[in-house]
């Protein structure tokens, strides 16, 4: 085994000295002293204890103090940025159980690693409960492990234990862990590498075509040895015009299509923020105008990739679908009126402090309330309001402002939430203002939500996400055949009802 968390040094050696690093003075393998790391950690703890509005929402204070202390004591004599981030900050933010509180590497690190293909575990896996299905193999010459193969263990660790270990390093809202199944499915080699380290070979247990359990030894993926990744650079097509690139980018954020065979519109929204508020607002308005003009009878709103964003955009979509007035929150408050005395560590901290003076007010409970979200009522749109049958597709990455939308429309007679539990908390979450804390020595960043939100007409606090009305889980066959099972089932229901 190559020593755990020495990836930056190893990657640098195997990629070769010929790869220039854009930030010339940055050293990814720099070791920080224990004193420097403890100073960063103590600063982070102080900020979280004084400013985080939901630090003890799901983890009691005595338990949180235990995690703070034990991870402080786990800081080694010296650690790299990568080691400190994944060994200390990742499990710390996991135990807060706030999906908006997560760590990120420094800007220098992200710039350094952006153009590199690093050694890793070779298999991409779709993770569903305790089931892991191969979706890709970086070792292209491997004749044994193919797409669709069931994996049962890696290096002697069975699936259930392996997945639970991975989860201990990933953020989540309360106990809504569905988001992390999809998170690790999106890039299993990345998470396995950073949490378990790099091995020269991996002993992988799998099920063969006869149903028998077997094991095989897989070499790590090494981008230098796999020369096809070198040749790939010479096969790049000419760069498309910027106009086409911008169109593709917008369509990756949101799109409208109409399936005339079942008289159904499909709105896909992968964010409530990117692409600019004005453009997203115009898209939503124009979409419902088009739907009315074409006399569409059914609507599918696909929010499976929507991690949230601008609450106002979420509310705008709600106004076209909900039949009664609604609010964003029953409660929305912060622990403090500013980021002081830690403003210099907070991204855009000074500007935020000025804004907070105008939007918050201290109440008898001692908290600083963002009263607008507690008082303001939204009303359904009169023009182009959609009253037909609606299916909303959701899953783990449906988060934050998306969860607020789901809560607002759930239970309405003509609306069905279909798919899987959202990753965003149903009772509420921490958000609205989420700057980065930048630590002094390592320059690692931790997201700091400033407001606690309890949803409008909230349910009892259970720590779970919004549950679907129609549960449609992924299946092994669906993964093997690349079938969008949720969409196909919903389209089938619409067709059957006509």
Secondary structure, DSSP 8 states (H G I E B T S, - for coil): -B-TT-HHHHHHHHH-TTS--SSTT--TT--EEHHHHHHHHHHHHHHHHHH-TTTTSSS-HHHHHHHHHHHHHT--SEE-HHHHIIIIIHHHHHHHT-TT--EE--HHHHHHHTT----B--EEEEEETTEEEEEEES-TT-SSS-TT-EEEEETTEEHHHHHHHHHTTS--STT-THHHHHHHHH-HHHHHHHHH-B-SEEEEEEE-TTS-EEEEEEE-B-TTT-THHHHGGGG------HHHHHHHHHHHHEEEEEETTTTEEEEEES-BSTT-HHHHHHHHHHHHHHHHHTT--EEEEE-TT---B-HHHHHHHHHHH-SS-B-SEEEEEESSSS-TTSGGGBTTHHHHHHHHHHH-EE-TTS-EE-HHHHH--B---STT---SEEEEEE-TT--THHHHHHHHHTT-TTEEEEES--SSBSSEEEEEEEEEEE-TTT--EEEEEEEEEEETT-----S-B---SEE----HHHHHTT--HHHHHHHHHHHHH-
